[in-house]
């Protein structure tokens, strides 16, 4: 899943080396924290959050095979 998030976000940012995806797994959920360069945060979030919502939709759809709920935080 981390590779999927990196693959989606890499073409959107100017500083692809600054992309960091960490995973925090709990009993009923998995939380992925996406951190990018401060200059690229707006590009990843998009106008009115449209790009962030699209990324989250893809990640949630890819995680349907797990019994745990998946969350994506963008920082």
The first five atom37 places (N, CA, C, CB, O) and aatype in JSON, in Angstrom:
{
  "aatype": [20, 20, 20, 20, 20, 20, 20, 20, 20, 20, 20, 20, 20, 20, 20, 20, 20, 20, 20, 20, 20, 20, 20, 20, 20, 20, 20, 20, 20, 20, 20, 20, 20, 20, 20, 20, 20, 20, 20, 20, 20, 20, 20, 20, 20, 20, 20, 20, 20, 20, 20, 20, 20, 20, 20, 20, 20, 20, 20, 20, 20, 20, 20, 20, 20, 20, 20, 20, 20, 20, 20, 20, 20, 20, 20],
  "atom_mask": [
    [1, 1, 1, 1, 1],
    [1, 1, 1, 1, 1],
    [1, 1, 1, 1, 1],
    [1, 1, 1, 1, 1],
    [1, 1, 1, 1, 1],
    [1, 1, 1, 1, 1],
    [1, 1, 1, 1, 1],
    [1, 1, 1, 1, 1],
    [1, 1, 1, 1, 1],
    [1, 1, 1, 1, 1],
    [1, 1, 1, 1, 1],
    [1, 1, 1, 1, 1],
    [1, 1, 1, 1, 1],
    [1, 1, 1, 1, 1],
    [1, 1, 1, 1, 1],
    [1, 1, 1, 1, 1],
    [1, 1, 1, 1, 1],
    [1, 1, 1, 1, 1],
    [1, 1, 1, 1, 1],
    [1, 1, 1, 1, 1],
    [1, 1, 1, 1, 1],
    [1, 1, 1, 1, 1],
    [1, 1, 1, 1, 1],
    [1, 1, 1, 1, 1],
    [1, 1, 1, 1, 1],
    [1, 1, 1, 1, 1],
    [1, 1, 1, 1, 1],
    [1, 1, 1, 1, 1],
    [1, 1, 1, 1, 1],
    [1, 1, 1, 1, 1],
    [1, 1, 1, 1, 1],
    [1, 1, 1, 1, 1],
    [1, 1, 1, 1, 1],
    [1, 1, 1, 1, 1],
    [1, 1, 1, 1, 1],
    [1, 1, 1, 1, 1],
    [1, 1, 1, 1, 1],
    [1, 1, 1, 1, 1],
    [1, 1, 1, 1, 1],
    [1, 1, 1, 1, 1],
    [1, 1, 1, 1, 1],
    [1, 1, 1, 1, 1],
    [1, 1, 1, 1, 1],
    [1, 1, 1, 1, 1],
    [1, 1, 1, 1, 1],
    [1, 1, 1, 1, 1],
    [1, 1, 1, 1, 1],
    [1, 1, 1, 1, 1],
    [1, 1, 1, 1, 1],
    [1, 1, 1, 1, 1],
    [1, 1, 1, 1, 1],
    [1, 1, 1, 1, 1],
    [1, 1, 1, 1, 1],
    [1, 1, 1, 1, 1],
    [1, 1, 1, 1, 1],
    [1, 1, 1, 1, 1],
    [1, 1, 1, 1, 1],
    [1, 1, 1, 1, 1],
    [1, 1, 1, 1, 1],
    [1, 1, 1, 1, 1],
    [1, 1, 1, 1, 1],
    [1, 1, 1, 1, 1],
    [1, 1, 1, 1, 1],
    [1, 1, 1, 1, 1],
    [1, 1, 1, 1, 1],
    [1, 1, 1, 1, 1],
    [1, 1, 1, 1, 1],
    [1, 1, 1, 1, 1],
    [1, 1, 1, 1, 1],
    [1, 1, 1, 1, 1],
    [1, 1, 1, 1, 1],
    [1, 1, 1, 1, 1],
    [1, 1, 1, 1, 1],
    [1, 1, 1, 1, 1],
    [1, 1, 1, 1, 1]
  ],
  "atom_positions": [
    [[0.83, -1.2, 0.0], [0.0, 0.0, 0.0], [0.87, 1.26, 0.0], [-0.95, 0.0, 1.22], [0.55, 2.25, -0.65]],
    [[1.99, 1.2, 0.74], [2.88, 2.35, 0.77], [3.42, 2.65, -0.62], [4.04, 2.1, 1.74], [3.55, 3.82, -1.0]],
    [[3.72, 1.61, -1.38], [4.23, 1.79, -2.74], [3.16, 2.42, -3.64], [4.68, 0.43, -3.33], [3.48, 3.24, -4.5]],
    [[1.91, 2.05, -3.43], [0.81, 2.63, -4.2], [0.71, 4.13, -3.95], [-0.51, 1.95, -3.86], [0.58, 4.91, -4.89]],
    [[0.76, 4.53, -2.7], [0.67, 5.95, -2.36], [1.84, 6.71, -2.97], [0.64, 6.15, -0.82], [1.65, 7.79, -3.52]],
    [[3.05, 6.16, -2.87], [4.22, 6.82, -3.45], [4.1, 6.94, -4.96], [5.49, 6.07, -3.08], [4.46, 7.96, -5.53]],
    [[3.59, 5.9, -5.6], [3.43, 5.9, -7.06], [2.42, 6.96, -7.51], [2.98, 4.53, -7.55], [2.62, 7.61, -8.54]],
    [[1.37, 7.13, -6.75], [0.35, 8.13, -7.1], [0.87, 9.55, -6.89], [-0.92, 7.91, -6.27], [0.62, 10.43, -7.71]],
    [[1.59, 9.76, -5.8], [1.98, 11.12, -5.41], [3.23, 11.62, -6.15], [2.23, 11.17, -3.91], [3.36, 12.82, -6.38]],
    [[4.13, 10.73, -6.53], [5.4, 11.13, -7.13], [5.25, 12.06, -8.34], [6.17, 9.91, -7.54], [5.96, 13.06, -8.4]],
    [[4.37, 11.79, -9.3], [4.26, 12.71, -10.44], [3.66, 14.07, -10.1], [3.43, 12.07, -11.51], [3.77, 15.01, -10.88]],
    [[3.02, 14.18, -8.95], [2.35, 15.43, -8.58], [3.28, 16.46, -7.96], [1.23, 15.13, -7.63], [2.99, 17.66, -8.01]],
    [[4.39, 16.03, -7.38], [5.24, 16.91, -6.58], [6.51, 17.31, -7.32], [5.61, 16.23, -5.27], [6.93, 16.65, -8.27]],
    [[7.11, 18.42, -6.87], [8.38, 18.88, -7.43], [9.58, 18.26, -6.73], [8.47, 20.39, -7.34], [10.67, 18.21, -7.29]],
    [[9.39, 17.78, -5.51], [10.46, 17.19, -4.71], [10.11, 15.74, -4.35], [10.71, 18.03, -3.41], [9.72, 15.47, -3.21]],
    [[10.23, 14.81, -5.31], [9.82, 13.43, -5.04], [10.69, 12.72, -4.0], [9.85, 12.64, -6.31], [10.25, 11.73, -3.42]],
    [[11.9, 13.21, -3.76], [12.77, 12.58, -2.76], [12.3, 12.85, -1.34], [14.19, 13.06, -2.94], [12.74, 12.17, -0.41]],
    [[11.43, 13.83, -1.15], [10.94, 14.19, 0.18], [9.66, 13.46, 0.57], [10.7, 15.67, 0.25], [9.11, 13.71, 1.64]],
    [[9.19, 12.56, -0.27], [7.96, 11.8, 0.03], [8.28, 10.73, 1.07], [7.36, 11.16, -1.26], [9.19, 9.92, 0.89]],
    [[7.52, 10.74, 2.16], [7.67, 9.73, 3.21], [6.28, 9.2, 3.55], [8.38, 10.33, 4.48], [5.37, 9.96, 3.86]],
    [[6.13, 7.88, 3.47], [4.87, 7.23, 3.83], [5.16, 6.28, 5.0], [4.24, 6.46, 2.61], [5.97, 5.36, 4.87]],
    [[4.5, 6.53, 6.12], [4.66, 5.65, 7.28], [3.33, 4.97, 7.56], [5.15, 6.45, 8.52], [2.26, 5.5, 7.26]],
    [[3.42, 3.79, 8.13], [2.23, 2.98, 8.4], [2.11, 2.76, 9.91], [2.3, 1.61, 7.65], [3.08, 2.41, 10.58]],
    [[0.91, 2.97, 10.42], [0.63, 2.74, 11.83], [-0.57, 1.8, 11.9], [0.35, 4.1, 12.59], [-1.7, 2.19, 11.61]],
    [[-0.32, 0.57, 12.28], [-1.39, -0.44, 12.31], [-1.9, -0.61, 13.74], [-0.89, -1.79, 11.75], [-1.13, -0.82, 14.67]],
    [[-3.2, -0.53, 13.88], [-3.86, -0.72, 15.16], [-4.82, -1.9, 15.04], [-4.61, 0.57, 15.61], [-4.84, -2.58, 14.02]],
    [[-5.6, -2.13, 16.08], [-6.46, -3.31, 16.12], [-7.5, -3.33, 15.0], [-7.15, -3.39, 17.46], [-7.71, -4.36, 14.37]],
    [[-8.16, -2.19, 14.76], [-9.24, -2.16, 13.77], [-8.98, -1.23, 12.6], [-10.51, -1.75, 14.43], [-9.84, -1.05, 11.75]],
    [[-7.79, -0.65, 12.55], [-7.53, 0.28, 11.45], [-6.05, 0.33, 11.12], [-8.03, 1.67, 11.8], [-5.19, -0.02, 11.93]],
    [[-5.77, 0.78, 9.9], [-4.41, 1.03, 9.45], [-4.37, 2.49, 9.0], [-3.98, 0.03, 8.28], [-5.18, 2.9, 8.17]],
    [[-3.43, 3.25, 9.54], [-3.31, 4.67, 9.2], [-2.0, 4.87, 8.45], [-3.37, 5.56, 10.47], [-0.93, 4.5, 8.95]],
    [[-2.09, 5.45, 7.27], [-0.9, 5.81, 6.49], [-0.72, 7.31, 6.61], [-1.03, 5.36, 4.99], [-1.66, 8.08, 6.38]],
    [[0.49, 7.73, 6.96], [0.82, 9.16, 7.08], [1.7, 9.52, 5.89], [1.53, 9.49, 8.44], [2.81, 9.0, 5.75]],
    [[1.21, 10.41, 5.05], [1.96, 10.87, 3.89], [2.54, 12.24, 4.21], [1.06, 10.94, 2.62], [1.81, 13.17, 4.53]],
    [[3.86, 12.35, 4.12], [4.54, 13.61, 4.36], [5.28, 14.0, 3.09], [5.52, 13.5, 5.58], [6.01, 13.19, 2.52]],
    [[5.08, 15.24, 2.66], [5.77, 15.76, 1.48], [6.45, 17.08, 1.84], [4.78, 15.95, 0.29], [6.25, 17.61, 2.93]],
    [[7.23, 17.58, 0.92], [7.89, 18.87, 1.11], [6.81, 19.93, 1.31], [8.81, 19.21, -0.12], [5.77, 19.88, 0.66]],
    [[7.05, 20.91, 2.21], [6.04, 21.95, 2.45], [5.61, 22.7, 1.18], [6.56, 22.94, 3.45], [4.49, 23.2, 1.11]],
    [[6.49, 22.79, 0.2], [6.13, 23.46, -1.06], [5.15, 22.64, -1.89], [7.39, 23.74, -1.88], [4.45, 23.19, -2.75]],
    [[5.09, 21.35, -1.65], [4.26, 20.45, -2.45], [2.93, 20.09, -1.81], [5.01, 19.2, -2.74], [2.12, 19.39, -2.42]],
    [[2.68, 20.54, -0.6], [1.45, 20.15, 0.1], [0.22, 20.6, -0.68], [1.43, 20.76, 1.52], [-0.74, 19.83, -0.8]],
    [[0.22, 21.8, -1.2], [-0.91, 22.3, -1.97], [-1.17, 21.5, -3.22], [-0.69, 23.74, -2.33], [-2.32, 21.33, -3.63]],
    [[-0.11, 21.0, -3.84], [-0.27, 20.2, -5.06], [-0.89, 18.84, -4.75], [1.08, 20.01, -5.75], [-1.66, 18.31, -5.55]],
    [[-0.56, 18.29, -3.59], [-1.11, 16.99, -3.22], [-2.56, 17.12, -2.75], [-0.25, 16.34, -2.11], [-3.37, 16.23, -2.99]],
    [[-2.88, 18.21, -2.08], [-4.25, 18.42, -1.61], [-5.16, 18.86, -2.75], [-4.27, 19.46, -0.48], [-6.28, 18.38, -2.87]],
    [[-4.69, 19.78, -3.58], [-5.46, 20.23, -4.72], [-6.51, 21.26, -4.35], [-6.12, 19.06, -5.37], [-6.74, 21.55, -3.17]],
    [[-7.14, 21.8, -5.35], [-8.16, 22.82, -5.15], [-9.38, 22.19, -4.49], [-8.56, 23.49, -6.48], [-9.94, 21.21, -4.99]],
    [[-9.77, 22.75, -3.36], [-10.89, 22.25, -2.55], [-10.71, 20.8, -2.12], [-12.18, 22.38, -3.33], [-11.69, 20.12, -1.83]],
    [[-9.46, 20.31, -2.07], [-9.19, 18.96, -1.6], [-9.53, 17.86, -2.59], [-9.92, 18.72, -0.35], [-9.66, 16.7, -2.2]],
    [[-9.69, 18.2, -3.85], [-10.13, 17.21, -4.84], [-9.08, 16.13, -5.08], [-10.46, 17.88, -6.15], [-9.42, 14.95, -5.19]],
    [[-7.81, 16.51, -5.18], [-6.77, 15.52, -5.44], [-6.6, 14.62, -4.22], [-5.43, 16.22, -5.78], [-6.46, 13.4, -4.37]],
    [[-6.62, 15.19, -3.03], [-6.5, 14.39, -1.81], [-7.66, 13.39, -1.71], [-6.47, 15.3, -0.56], [-7.45, 12.24, -1.33]],
    [[-8.84, 13.83, -2.05], [-10.0, 12.94, -2.01], [-9.85, 11.8, -3.02], [-11.29, 13.72, -2.28], [-10.21, 10.66, -2.73]],
    [[-9.32, 12.1, -4.19], [-9.12, 11.08, -5.21], [-8.07, 10.07, -4.77], [-8.71, 11.71, -6.53], [-8.24, 8.86, -4.97]],
    [[-6.98, 10.55, -4.16], [-5.93, 9.65, -3.67], [-6.51, 8.74, -2.6], [-4.73, 10.45, -3.12], [-6.26, 7.54, -2.61]],
    [[-7.27, 9.32, -1.68], [-7.88, 8.52, -0.61], [-8.83, 7.46, -1.18], [-8.63, 9.43, 0.39], [-8.86, 6.33, -0.71]],
    [[-9.6, 7.83, -2.18], [-10.53, 6.88, -2.81], [-9.78, 5.69, -3.4], [-11.35, 7.58, -3.89], [-10.21, 4.55, -3.23]],
    [[-8.68, 5.95, -4.08], [-7.88, 4.87, -4.67], [-7.28, 3.97, -3.59], [-6.78, 5.45, -5.55], [-7.28, 2.75, -3.72]],
    [[-6.77, 4.58, -2.54], [-6.16, 3.8, -1.46], [-7.21, 2.96, -0.75], [-5.46, 4.73, -0.45], [-6.97, 1.79, -0.45]],
    [[-8.37, 3.53, -0.49], [-9.44, 2.79, 0.17], [-9.91, 1.63, -0.7], [-10.62, 3.71, 0.5], [-10.17, 0.54, -0.2]],
    [[-10.02, 1.86, -2.0], [-10.47, 0.81, -2.91], [-9.43, -0.31, -3.0], [-10.73, 1.4, -4.31], [-9.8, -1.49, -3.1]],
    [[-8.17, 0.03, -2.96], [-7.12, -0.99, -3.03], [-7.04, -1.8, -1.74], [-5.77, -0.35, -3.31], [-6.52, -2.92, -1.75]],
    [[-7.55, -1.27, -0.65], [-7.47, -1.96, 0.63], [-8.72, -2.73, 1.0], [-7.18, -0.99, 1.68], [-8.91, -3.05, 2.18]],
    [[-9.56, -3.03, 0.06], [-10.82, -3.72, 0.37], [-10.6, -5.18, 0.76], [-11.75, -3.65, -0.81], [-11.5, -5.81, 1.33]],
    [[-9.42, -5.73, 0.47], [-9.19, -7.13, 0.82], [-8.85, -7.32, 2.3], [-8.07, -7.68, -0.03], [-8.82, -8.46, 2.78]],
    [[-8.59, -6.24, 3.02], [-8.3, -6.36, 4.45], [-9.58, -6.14, 5.26], [-7.21, -5.34, 4.88], [-10.51, -5.5, 4.79]],
    [[-9.6, -6.67, 6.45], [-10.75, -6.5, 7.33], [-10.68, -5.2, 8.12], [-10.85, -7.68, 8.29], [-11.64, -4.81, 8.79]],
    [[-9.53, -4.52, 8.04], [-9.33, -3.29, 8.8], [-9.67, -2.07, 7.96], [-7.89, -3.2, 9.31], [-9.54, -2.09, 6.73]],
    [[-10.08, -1.02, 8.61], [-10.38, 0.25, 7.96], [-9.07, 0.94, 7.66], [-11.31, 1.14, 8.85], [-8.15, 0.92, 8.48]],
    [[-8.96, 1.57, 6.48], [-7.73, 2.25, 6.07], [-7.96, 3.75, 6.04], [-7.25, 1.74, 4.68], [-8.98, 4.22, 5.54]],
    [[-7.0, 4.49, 6.6], [-7.03, 5.95, 6.63], [-5.75, 6.48, 6.01], [-7.21, 6.47, 8.08], [-4.7, 5.85, 6.12]],
    [[-5.84, 7.64, 5.37], [-4.67, 8.29, 4.8], [-4.63, 9.73, 5.3], [-4.7, 8.24, 3.23], [-5.55, 10.51, 5.03]],
    [[-3.58, 10.08, 6.03], [-3.37, 11.44, 6.52], [-2.3, 12.09, 5.66], [-2.96, 11.46, 8.03], [-1.25, 11.5, 5.41]],
    [[-2.57, 13.3, 5.2], [-1.61, 14.04, 4.38], [-1.07, 15.19, 5.21], [-2.25, 14.56, 3.06], [-1.83, 16.02, 5.71]],
    [[0.24, 15.23, 5.34], [0.88, 16.28, 6.14], [1.84, 17.06, 5.29], [1.62, 15.68, 7.34], [2.49, 17.99, 5.78]]
  ]
}
